[in-house]
Amino acid sequence: VVNDRYTASPVFSMGESGLSLIQHAKRALDEDKEVNQGKAAKDMLNTATLATGIPFAVLGKPSGYWLDVAQGKKDAPDGIYDATRGTITGKHAPE
């Protein structure tokens, strides 16, 4: 997998998150489109970190993971191991 996004600093990545919030807001206003709540939560927390200096971004993976599970974008964890790994890393345990 190739990632074609190059950033010089994490600040630029957080800035991109702020711009993504505008796109999430546009999608929320359009009834035909669905907002990815997990991504929107991560972007909001990154932007709050950038704006205030308080490290809200560390909550991005857990909140994004559980919002994706609630929205049906990810399968519910099978057990405590999957739930713990999902909360910490934002991903399921490997098969």
Biopython code that builds the backbone (N, CA, C, O; Angstrom):
import numpy as np
from Bio.PDB.StructureBuilder import StructureBuilder

atoms = [
    (1, "VAL", "N", (0.855, -1.172, 0.000)),
    (1, "VAL", "CA", (0.000, 0.000, 0.000)),
    (1, "VAL", "C", (0.899, 1.232, 0.000)),
    (1, "VAL", "O", (1.825, 1.339, 0.804)),
    (2, "VAL", "N", (0.619, 2.141, -0.893)),
    (2, "VAL", "CA", (1.413, 3.354, -1.010)),
    (2, "VAL", "C", (0.608, 4.523, -0.476)),
    (2, "VAL", "O", (-0.554, 4.705, -0.840)),
    (3, "ASN", "N", (1.217, 5.304, 0.375)),
    (3, "ASN", "CA", (0.583, 6.502, 0.902)),
    (3, "ASN", "C", (1.222, 7.688, 0.194)),
    (3, "ASN", "O", (2.406, 7.962, 0.390)),
    (4, "ASP", "N", (0.454, 8.388, -0.623)),
    (4, "ASP", "CA", (1.019, 9.485, -1.402)),
    (4, "ASP", "C", (0.933, 10.825, -0.681)),
    (4, "ASP", "O", (1.199, 11.862, -1.288)),
    (5, "ARG", "N", (0.575, 10.828, 0.580)),
    (5, "ARG", "CA", (0.517, 12.067, 1.360)),
    (5, "ARG", "C", (1.817, 12.225, 2.120)),
    (5, "ARG", "O", (2.152, 11.401, 2.971)),
    (6, "TYR", "N", (2.542, 13.271, 1.818)),
    (6, "TYR", "CA", (3.776, 13.582, 2.523)),
    (6, "TYR", "C", (3.550, 14.838, 3.345)),
    (6, "TYR", "O", (3.097, 15.856, 2.823)),
    (7, "THR", "N", (3.862, 14.766, 4.608)),
    (7, "THR", "CA", (3.727, 15.947, 5.453)),
    (7, "THR", "C", (5.048, 16.191, 6.157)),
    (7, "THR", "O", (5.744, 15.248, 6.535)),
    (8, "ALA", "N", (5.386, 17.438, 6.329)),
    (8, "ALA", "CA", (6.644, 17.800, 6.967)),
    (8, "ALA", "C", (6.536, 17.766, 8.486)),
    (8, "ALA", "O", (7.547, 17.672, 9.181)),
    (9, "SER", "N", (5.333, 17.840, 8.992)),
    (9, "SER", "CA", (5.163, 17.939, 10.429)),
    (9, "SER", "C", (3.775, 17.437, 10.809)),
    (9, "SER", "O", (2.843, 17.543, 10.012)),
    (10, "PRO", "N", (3.624, 16.891, 12.017)),
    (10, "PRO", "CA", (2.290, 16.499, 12.467)),
    (10, "PRO", "C", (1.308, 17.669, 12.509)),
    (10, "PRO", "O", (0.096, 17.465, 12.441)),
    (11, "VAL", "N", (1.821, 18.876, 12.620)),
    (11, "VAL", "CA", (0.941, 20.048, 12.633)),
    (11, "VAL", "C", (0.181, 20.150, 11.317)),
    (11, "VAL", "O", (-0.995, 20.516, 11.306)),
    (12, "PHE", "N", (0.850, 19.826, 10.198)),
    (12, "PHE", "CA", (0.174, 19.862, 8.906)),
    (12, "PHE", "C", (-0.935, 18.818, 8.845)),
    (12, "PHE", "O", (-2.009, 19.070, 8.297)),
    (13, "SER", "N", (-0.666, 17.646, 9.409)),
    (13, "SER", "CA", (-1.683, 16.595, 9.440)),
    (13, "SER", "C", (-2.886, 17.039, 10.262)),
    (13, "SER", "O", (-4.030, 16.786, 9.885)),
    (14, "MET", "N", (-2.627, 17.699, 11.379)),
    (14, "MET", "CA", (-3.730, 18.206, 12.203)),
    (14, "MET", "C", (-4.470, 19.318, 11.474)),
    (14, "MET", "O", (-5.687, 19.450, 11.604)),
    (15, "GLY", "N", (-3.740, 20.113, 10.713)),
    (15, "GLY", "CA", (-4.380, 21.153, 9.908)),
    (15, "GLY", "C", (-5.298, 20.556, 8.861)),
    (15, "GLY", "O", (-6.381, 21.080, 8.603)),
    (16, "GLU", "N", (-4.860, 19.443, 8.249)),
    (16, "GLU", "CA", (-5.711, 18.739, 7.292)),
    (16, "GLU", "C", (-6.975, 18.233, 7.977)),
    (16, "GLU", "O", (-8.049, 18.229, 7.376)),
    (17, "SER", "N", (-6.852, 17.808, 9.224)),
    (17, "SER", "CA", (-8.023, 17.354, 9.974)),
    (17, "SER", "C", (-9.024, 18.485, 10.149)),
    (17, "SER", "O", (-10.233, 18.270, 10.072)),
    (18, "GLY", "N", (-8.521, 19.679, 10.384)),
    (18, "GLY", "CA", (-9.403, 20.842, 10.513)),
    (18, "GLY", "C", (-10.155, 21.116, 9.227)),
    (18, "GLY", "O", (-11.343, 21.437, 9.253)),
    (19, "LEU", "N", (-9.465, 20.990, 8.100)),
    (19, "LEU", "CA", (-10.132, 21.182, 6.808)),
    (19, "LEU", "C", (-11.137, 20.064, 6.535)),
    (19, "LEU", "O", (-12.173, 20.294, 5.911)),
    (20, "SER", "N", (-10.830, 18.862, 7.000)),
    (20, "SER", "CA", (-11.758, 17.744, 6.822)),
    (20, "SER", "C", (-13.052, 17.961, 7.594)),
    (20, "SER", "O", (-14.102, 17.464, 7.188)),
    (21, "LEU", "N", (-12.990, 18.697, 8.700)),
    (21, "LEU", "CA", (-14.209, 18.985, 9.465)),
    (21, "LEU", "C", (-15.227, 19.734, 8.612)),
    (21, "LEU", "O", (-16.432, 19.523, 8.749)),
    (22, "ILE", "N", (-14.745, 20.605, 7.736)),
    (22, "ILE", "CA", (-15.653, 21.336, 6.843)),
    (22, "ILE", "C", (-16.359, 20.355, 5.916)),
    (22, "ILE", "O", (-17.561, 20.474, 5.680)),
    (23, "GLN", "N", (-15.613, 19.389, 5.392)),
    (23, "GLN", "CA", (-16.216, 18.385, 4.515)),
    (23, "GLN", "C", (-17.212, 17.518, 5.277)),
    (23, "GLN", "O", (-18.262, 17.164, 4.741)),
    (24, "HIS", "N", (-16.891, 17.172, 6.525)),
    (24, "HIS", "CA", (-17.831, 16.386, 7.334)),
    (24, "HIS", "C", (-19.119, 17.178, 7.569)),
    (24, "HIS", "O", (-20.212, 16.612, 7.535)),
    (25, "ALA", "N", (-18.993, 18.472, 7.803)),
    (25, "ALA", "CA", (-20.174, 19.317, 8.019)),
    (25, "ALA", "C", (-21.029, 19.379, 6.756)),
    (25, "ALA", "O", (-22.256, 19.327, 6.838)),
    (26, "LYS", "N", (-20.396, 19.488, 5.598)),
    (26, "LYS", "CA", (-21.147, 19.499, 4.335)),
    (26, "LYS", "C", (-21.898, 18.189, 4.142)),
    (26, "LYS", "O", (-23.054, 18.184, 3.718)),
    (27, "ARG", "N", (-21.230, 17.071, 4.457)),
    (27, "ARG", "CA", (-21.878, 15.761, 4.316)),
    (27, "ARG", "C", (-23.044, 15.621, 5.298)),
    (27, "ARG", "O", (-24.063, 15.012, 4.974)),
    (28, "ALA", "N", (-22.892, 16.183, 6.491)),
    (28, "ALA", "CA", (-23.958, 16.098, 7.491)),
    (28, "ALA", "C", (-25.192, 16.874, 7.049)),
    (28, "ALA", "O", (-26.316, 16.486, 7.368)),
    (29, "LEU", "N", (-24.992, 17.966, 6.319)),
    (29, "LEU", "CA", (-26.123, 18.770, 5.852)),
    (29, "LEU", "C", (-26.818, 18.154, 4.647)),
    (29, "LEU", "O", (-27.974, 18.477, 4.372)),
    (30, "ASP", "N", (-26.135, 17.274, 3.925)),
    (30, "ASP", "CA", (-26.718, 16.610, 2.761)),
    (30, "ASP", "C", (-27.367, 15.305, 3.219)),
    (30, "ASP", "O", (-26.682, 14.410, 3.714)),
    (31, "GLU", "N", (-28.670, 15.199, 3.056)),
    (31, "GLU", "CA", (-29.397, 14.023, 3.552)),
    (31, "GLU", "C", (-29.041, 12.745, 2.801)),
    (31, "GLU", "O", (-29.232, 11.649, 3.327)),
    (32, "ASP", "N", (-28.525, 12.869, 1.578)),
    (32, "ASP", "CA", (-28.203, 11.694, 0.776)),
    (32, "ASP", "C", (-26.863, 11.070, 1.149)),
    (32, "ASP", "O", (-26.589, 9.929, 0.776)),
    (33, "LYS", "N", (-26.035, 11.797, 1.872)),
    (33, "LYS", "CA", (-24.703, 11.304, 2.206)),
    (33, "LYS", "C", (-24.612, 10.966, 3.687)),
    (33, "LYS", "O", (-25.269, 11.578, 4.529)),
    (34, "GLU", "N", (-23.776, 9.972, 3.979)),
    (34, "GLU", "CA", (-23.589, 9.520, 5.355)),
    (34, "GLU", "C", (-22.235, 10.006, 5.868)),
    (34, "GLU", "O", (-21.237, 9.953, 5.148)),
    (35, "VAL", "N", (-22.207, 10.468, 7.087)),
    (35, "VAL", "CA", (-20.968, 10.947, 7.704)),
    (35, "VAL", "C", (-20.280, 9.775, 8.394)),
    (35, "VAL", "O", (-20.913, 9.031, 9.143)),
    (36, "ASN", "N", (-18.990, 9.613, 8.142)),
    (36, "ASN", "CA", (-18.200, 8.621, 8.856)),
    (36, "ASN", "C", (-17.911, 9.199, 10.241)),
    (36, "ASN", "O", (-17.016, 10.029, 10.403)),
    (37, "GLN", "N", (-18.676, 8.754, 11.230)),
    (37, "GLN", "CA", (-18.590, 9.343, 12.562)),
    (37, "GLN", "C", (-17.236, 9.117, 13.218)),
    (37, "GLN", "O", (-16.747, 9.983, 13.944)),
    (38, "GLY", "N", (-16.626, 7.965, 12.972)),
    (38, "GLY", "CA", (-15.315, 7.686, 13.554)),
    (38, "GLY", "C", (-14.259, 8.648, 13.040)),
    (38, "GLY", "O", (-13.476, 9.193, 13.818)),
    (39, "LYS", "N", (-14.234, 8.858, 11.732)),
    (39, "LYS", "CA", (-13.272, 9.790, 11.128)),
    (39, "LYS", "C", (-13.562, 11.217, 11.572)),
    (39, "LYS", "O", (-12.640, 11.980, 11.859)),
    (40, "ALA", "N", (-14.836, 11.577, 11.631)),
    (40, "ALA", "CA", (-15.204, 12.930, 12.060)),
    (40, "ALA", "C", (-14.770, 13.175, 13.504)),
    (40, "ALA", "O", (-14.306, 14.266, 13.835)),
    (41, "ALA", "N", (-14.919, 12.168, 14.366)),
    (41, "ALA", "CA", (-14.505, 12.321, 15.769)),
    (41, "ALA", "C", (-12.994, 12.509, 15.871)),
    (41, "ALA", "O", (-12.520, 13.363, 16.620)),
    (42, "LYS", "N", (-12.236, 11.705, 15.111)),
    (42, "LYS", "CA", (-10.778, 11.852, 15.125)),
    (42, "LYS", "C", (-10.366, 13.235, 14.635)),
    (42, "LYS", "O", (-9.500, 13.877, 15.229)),
    (43, "ASP", "N", (-10.991, 13.692, 13.546)),
    (43, "ASP", "CA", (-10.661, 15.009, 13.003)),
    (43, "ASP", "C", (-11.004, 16.121, 13.991)),
    (43, "ASP", "O", (-10.257, 17.089, 14.129)),
    (44, "MET", "N", (-12.138, 15.977, 14.676)),
    (44, "MET", "CA", (-12.537, 16.992, 15.648)),
    (44, "MET", "C", (-11.548, 17.045, 16.819)),
    (44, "MET", "O", (-11.172, 18.126, 17.272)),
    (45, "LEU", "N", (-11.134, 15.877, 17.303)),
    (45, "LEU", "CA", (-10.200, 15.834, 18.425)),
    (45, "LEU", "C", (-8.822, 16.366, 18.028)),
    (45, "LEU", "O", (-8.171, 17.050, 18.817)),
    (46, "ASN", "N", (-8.373, 16.054, 16.802)),
    (46, "ASN", "CA", (-7.094, 16.602, 16.323)),
    (46, "ASN", "C", (-7.154, 18.118, 16.223)),
    (46, "ASN", "O", (-6.202, 18.809, 16.586)),
    (47, "THR", "N", (-8.271, 18.631, 15.731)),
    (47, "THR", "CA", (-8.427, 20.077, 15.600)),
    (47, "THR", "C", (-8.483, 20.743, 16.971)),
    (47, "THR", "O", (-7.918, 21.819, 17.162)),
    (48, "ALA", "N", (-9.160, 20.110, 17.924)),
    (48, "ALA", "CA", (-9.222, 20.657, 19.283)),
    (48, "ALA", "C", (-7.829, 20.682, 19.914)),
    (48, "ALA", "O", (-7.492, 21.619, 20.637)),
    (49, "THR", "N", (-7.025, 19.659, 19.642)),
    (49, "THR", "CA", (-5.649, 19.633, 20.143)),
    (49, "THR", "C", (-4.838, 20.773, 19.547)),
    (49, "THR", "O", (-4.098, 21.457, 20.254)),
    (50, "LEU", "N", (-4.979, 20.972, 18.252)),
    (50, "LEU", "CA", (-4.242, 22.039, 17.577)),
    (50, "LEU", "C", (-4.667, 23.413, 18.092)),
    (50, "LEU", "O", (-3.833, 24.302, 18.265)),
    (51, "ALA", "N", (-5.961, 23.581, 18.335)),
    (51, "ALA", "CA", (-6.480, 24.889, 18.748)),
    (51, "ALA", "C", (-6.154, 25.224, 20.202)),
    (51, "ALA", "O", (-5.901, 26.382, 20.531)),
    (52, "THR", "N", (-6.160, 24.211, 21.074)),
    (52, "THR", "CA", (-6.012, 24.488, 22.505)),
    (52, "THR", "C", (-4.670, 24.081, 23.096)),
    (52, "THR", "O", (-4.255, 24.617, 24.123)),
    (53, "GLY", "N", (-3.991, 23.137, 22.455)),
    (53, "GLY", "CA", (-2.756, 22.610, 23.025)),
    (53, "GLY", "C", (-3.002, 21.494, 24.020)),
    (53, "GLY", "O", (-2.050, 20.891, 24.515)),
    (54, "ILE", "N", (-4.250, 21.209, 24.322)),
    (54, "ILE", "CA", (-4.605, 20.112, 25.225)),
    (54, "ILE", "C", (-4.656, 18.833, 24.387)),
    (54, "ILE", "O", (-5.292, 18.831, 23.333)),
    (55, "PRO", "N", (-4.012, 17.752, 24.817)),
    (55, "PRO", "CA", (-3.896, 16.560, 23.968)),
    (55, "PRO", "C", (-5.173, 15.714, 23.880)),
    (55, "PRO", "O", (-5.228, 14.599, 24.398)),
    (56, "PHE", "N", (-6.190, 16.260, 23.219)),
    (56, "PHE", "CA", (-7.423, 15.502, 22.996)),
    (56, "PHE", "C", (-7.226, 14.399, 21.962)),
    (56, "PHE", "O", (-7.980, 13.427, 21.946)),
    (57, "ALA", "N", (-6.224, 14.539, 21.100)),
    (57, "ALA", "CA", (-6.023, 13.613, 19.986)),
    (57, "ALA", "C", (-5.801, 12.171, 20.454)),
    (57, "ALA", "O", (-6.069, 11.236, 19.701)),
    (58, "VAL", "N", (-5.316, 11.979, 21.682)),
    (58, "VAL", "CA", (-5.089, 10.621, 22.174)),
    (58, "VAL", "C", (-6.403, 9.850, 22.309)),
    (58, "VAL", "O", (-6.393, 8.620, 22.360)),
    (59, "LEU", "N", (-7.512, 10.547, 22.367)),
    (59, "LEU", "CA", (-8.819, 9.892, 22.449)),
    (59, "LEU", "C", (-9.362, 9.530, 21.070)),
    (59, "LEU", "O", (-10.431, 8.930, 20.966)),
    (60, "GLY", "N", (-8.640, 9.885, 20.015)),
    (60, "GLY", "CA", (-9.117, 9.679, 18.652)),
    (60, "GLY", "C", (-9.305, 8.222, 18.279)),
    (60, "GLY", "O", (-10.338, 7.856, 17.718)),
    (61, "LYS", "N", (-8.322, 7.381, 18.582)),
    (61, "LYS", "CA", (-8.431, 5.969, 18.210)),
    (61, "LYS", "C", (-9.557, 5.263, 18.962)),
    (61, "LYS", "O", (-10.369, 4.586, 18.330)),
    (62, "PRO", "N", (-9.637, 5.395, 20.299)),
    (62, "PRO", "CA", (-10.734, 4.710, 20.990)),
    (62, "PRO", "C", (-12.116, 5.205, 20.563)),
    (62, "PRO", "O", (-13.014, 4.401, 20.310)),
    (63, "SER", "N", (-12.286, 6.516, 20.483)),
    (63, "SER", "CA", (-13.613, 7.031, 20.119)),
    (63, "SER", "C", (-13.944, 6.704, 18.677)),
    (63, "SER", "O", (-15.084, 6.354, 18.370)),
    (64, "GLY", "N", (-12.967, 6.810, 17.782)),
    (64, "GLY", "CA", (-13.206, 6.467, 16.380)),
    (64, "GLY", "C", (-13.570, 5.004, 16.211)),
    (64, "GLY", "O", (-14.464, 4.664, 15.436)),
    (65, "TYR", "N", (-12.874, 4.135, 16.940)),
    (65, "TYR", "CA", (-13.144, 2.697, 16.861)),
    (65, "TYR", "C", (-14.565, 2.376, 17.312)),
    (65, "TYR", "O", (-15.301, 1.683, 16.610)),
    (66, "TRP", "N", (-14.949, 2.878, 18.479)),
    (66, "TRP", "CA", (-16.266, 2.540, 19.017)),
    (66, "TRP", "C", (-17.398, 3.198, 18.228)),
    (66, "TRP", "O", (-18.487, 2.632, 18.138)),
    (67, "LEU", "N", (-17.164, 4.374, 17.660)),
    (67, "LEU", "CA", (-18.181, 4.980, 16.794)),
    (67, "LEU", "C", (-18.339, 4.178, 15.508)),
    (67, "LEU", "O", (-19.453, 4.030, 15.006)),
    (68, "ASP", "N", (-17.228, 3.655, 14.966)),
    (68, "ASP", "CA", (-17.314, 2.804, 13.777)),
    (68, "ASP", "C", (-18.051, 1.505, 14.089)),
    (68, "ASP", "O", (-18.819, 1.016, 13.260)),
    (69, "VAL", "N", (-17.826, 0.944, 15.274)),
    (69, "VAL", "CA", (-18.551, -0.269, 15.678)),
    (69, "VAL", "C", (-20.042, 0.037, 15.806)),
    (69, "VAL", "O", (-20.878, -0.729, 15.325)),
    (70, "ALA", "N", (-20.374, 1.149, 16.450)),
    (70, "ALA", "CA", (-21.784, 1.520, 16.639)),
    (70, "ALA", "C", (-22.465, 1.821, 15.313)),
    (70, "ALA", "O", (-23.657, 1.558, 15.154)),
    (71, "GLN", "N", (-21.722, 2.370, 14.361)),
    (71, "GLN", "CA", (-22.284, 2.720, 13.061)),
    (71, "GLN", "C", (-22.336, 1.509, 12.126)),
    (71, "GLN", "O", (-22.937, 1.585, 11.054)),
    (72, "GLY", "N", (-21.716, 0.395, 12.519)),
    (72, "GLY", "CA", (-21.735, -0.812, 11.705)),
    (72, "GLY", "C", (-20.629, -0.872, 10.668)),
    (72, "GLY", "O", (-20.641, -1.760, 9.816)),
    (73, "LYS", "N", (-19.684, 0.035, 10.714)),
    (73, "LYS", "CA", (-18.572, 0.033, 9.759)),
    (73, "LYS", "C", (-17.514, -0.999, 10.147)),
    (73, "LYS", "O", (-16.752, -1.456, 9.296)),
    (74, "LYS", "N", (-17.466, -1.361, 11.414)),
    (74, "LYS", "CA", (-16.573, -2.410, 11.892)),
    (74, "LYS", "C", (-17.414, -3.407, 12.669)),
    (74, "LYS", "O", (-18.422, -3.052, 13.279)),
    (75, "ASP", "N", (-16.980, -4.667, 12.635)),
    (75, "ASP", "CA", (-17.677, -5.700, 13.394)),
    (75, "ASP", "C", (-17.458, -5.483, 14.888)),
    (75, "ASP", "O", (-16.424, -4.970, 15.315)),
    (76, "ALA", "N", (-18.454, -5.884, 15.666)),
    (76, "ALA", "CA", (-18.325, -5.787, 17.121)),
    (76, "ALA", "C", (-17.220, -6.737, 17.579)),
    (76, "ALA", "O", (-17.048, -7.804, 16.990)),
    (77, "PRO", "N", (-16.477, -6.374, 18.609)),
    (77, "PRO", "CA", (-15.406, -7.252, 19.087)),
    (77, "PRO", "C", (-15.970, -8.563, 19.622)),
    (77, "PRO", "O", (-17.046, -8.598, 20.219)),
    (78, "ASP", "N", (-15.212, -9.651, 19.392)),
    (78, "ASP", "CA", (-15.661, -10.980, 19.815)),
    (78, "ASP", "C", (-15.473, -11.220, 21.305)),
    (78, "ASP", "O", (-16.235, -11.974, 21.909)),
    (79, "GLY", "N", (-14.496, -10.608, 21.890)),
    (79, "GLY", "CA", (-14.223, -10.828, 23.303)),
    (79, "GLY", "C", (-13.475, -9.655, 23.899)),
    (79, "GLY", "O", (-13.318, -8.607, 23.274)),
    (80, "ILE", "N", (-13.021, -9.855, 25.116)),
    (80, "ILE", "CA", (-12.335, -8.784, 25.830)),
    (80, "ILE", "C", (-11.016, -8.432, 25.151)),
    (80, "ILE", "O", (-10.610, -7.270, 25.155)),
    (81, "TYR", "N", (-10.333, -9.439, 24.560)),
    (81, "TYR", "CA", (-9.065, -9.184, 23.881)),
    (81, "TYR", "C", (-9.286, -8.268, 22.679)),
    (81, "TYR", "O", (-8.555, -7.295, 22.496)),
    (82, "ASP", "N", (-10.293, -8.578, 21.862)),
    (82, "ASP", "CA", (-10.602, -7.740, 20.698)),
    (82, "ASP", "C", (-11.032, -6.340, 21.127)),
    (82, "ASP", "O", (-10.636, -5.351, 20.509)),
    (83, "ALA", "N", (-11.836, -6.254, 22.180)),
    (83, "ALA", "CA", (-12.310, -4.949, 22.645)),
    (83, "ALA", "C", (-11.151, -4.101, 23.164)),
    (83, "ALA", "O", (-11.086, -2.901, 22.898)),
    (84, "THR", "N", (-10.239, -4.728, 23.903)),
    (84, "THR", "CA", (-9.085, -3.999, 24.433)),
    (84, "THR", "C", (-8.168, -3.539, 23.312)),
    (84, "THR", "O", (-7.730, -2.389, 23.288)),
    (85, "ARG", "N", (-7.880, -4.444, 22.383)),
    (85, "ARG", "CA", (-7.012, -4.078, 21.260)),
    (85, "ARG", "C", (-7.660, -2.989, 20.417)),
    (85, "ARG", "O", (-6.986, -2.048, 19.999)),
    (86, "GLY", "N", (-8.953, -3.105, 20.164)),
    (86, "GLY", "CA", (-9.652, -2.089, 19.384)),
    (86, "GLY", "C", (-9.640, -0.733, 20.060)),
    (86, "GLY", "O", (-9.498, 0.295, 19.399)),
    (87, "THR", "N", (-9.789, -0.726, 21.370)),
    (87, "THR", "CA", (-9.779, 0.531, 22.117)),
    (87, "THR", "C", (-8.400, 1.186, 22.090)),
    (87, "THR", "O", (-8.293, 2.407, 21.975)),
    (88, "ILE", "N", (-7.355, 0.382, 22.196)),
    (88, "ILE", "CA", (-5.997, 0.933, 22.235)),
    (88, "ILE", "C", (-5.491, 1.317, 20.846)),
    (88, "ILE", "O", (-4.935, 2.400, 20.663)),
    (89, "THR", "N", (-5.684, 0.424, 19.862)),
    (89, "THR", "CA", (-5.089, 0.647, 18.541)),
    (89, "THR", "C", (-6.069, 1.166, 17.501)),
    (89, "THR", "O", (-5.657, 1.713, 16.478)),
    (90, "GLY", "N", (-7.357, 1.000, 17.753)),
    (90, "GLY", "CA", (-8.356, 1.389, 16.762)),
    (90, "GLY", "C", (-8.622, 0.303, 15.740)),
    (90, "GLY", "O", (-9.346, 0.534, 14.771)),
    (91, "LYS", "N", (-8.043, -0.893, 15.936)),
    (91, "LYS", "CA", (-8.189, -1.997, 14.981)),
    (91, "LYS", "C", (-8.508, -3.280, 15.731)),
    (91, "LYS", "O", (-8.237, -3.405, 16.925)),
    (92, "HIS", "N", (-9.096, -4.242, 15.002)),
    (92, "HIS", "CA", (-9.352, -5.565, 15.569)),
    (92, "HIS", "C", (-8.053, -6.350, 15.691)),
    (92, "HIS", "O", (-7.046, -6.014, 15.068)),
    (93, "ALA", "N", (-8.092, -7.398, 16.503)),
    (93, "ALA", "CA", (-6.960, -8.307, 16.595)),
    (93, "ALA", "C", (-6.851, -9.081, 15.283)),
    (93, "ALA", "O", (-7.873, -9.387, 14.669)),
    (94, "PRO", "N", (-5.637, -9.402, 14.842)),
    (94, "PRO", "CA", (-5.499, -10.168, 13.598)),
    (94, "PRO", "C", (-6.088, -11.559, 13.755)),
    (94, "PRO", "O", (-6.101, -12.131, 14.844)),
    (95, "GLU", "N", (-6.570, -12.082, 12.652)),
    (95, "GLU", "CA", (-7.187, -13.428, 12.656)),
    (95, "GLU", "C", (-6.155, -14.495, 12.909)),
    (95, "GLU", "O", (-6.487, -15.679, 12.947)),
]
sb = StructureBuilder()
sb.init_structure("model")
sb.init_model(0)
sb.init_chain("A")
sb.init_seg("    ")
for serial, (resi, resn, name, xyz) in enumerate(atoms, 1):
    if name == "N":
        sb.init_residue(resn, " ", resi, " ")
    sb.init_atom(name, np.array(xyz, "f"), 0.0, 1.0, " ", f" {name:<3s}", serial, name[0])
structure = sb.get_structure()
